[in-house]
Amino acid sequence: MRKQKLPETKEFRWNYFVSRARENLHIVLAMSPSGSTLRVRCRNFPGLISNTNVDWFFPWPEDALTAVANNFMGDVELEDDQRVKVTEHLVMVHLSV
């Protein structure tokens, strides 16, 4: 503040701090929109949706969904042909939702 030759009063310092924080503070909050949890949170905490930007992400590619499904199905005991069918079903469900 001294370099900028701004007043050094306690009130001005506080207002300067608050204005700089408002300009520079960014919070990323990621929540899944599935189910009623997001709706309940937004209703209980309206500050979550006021003065915010909502970014909707693009759908995942099929090969990425297949890799995730294979990763999570790694410990499940299935025959190979069943594993392929279950993985394909998981991918289809996620793509259709």
Buried (B, 14 or more C-beta within 10 A) or exposed (E): EEEEEEEEEEEEEEEBEEEEEEEEEEEEEEEEEEEEEBEEBBEEEEEEEEEEEEEEEEEBEEEEBBBBBBEEEEEEEEEEEEBEEBBEEBBEEBEEE
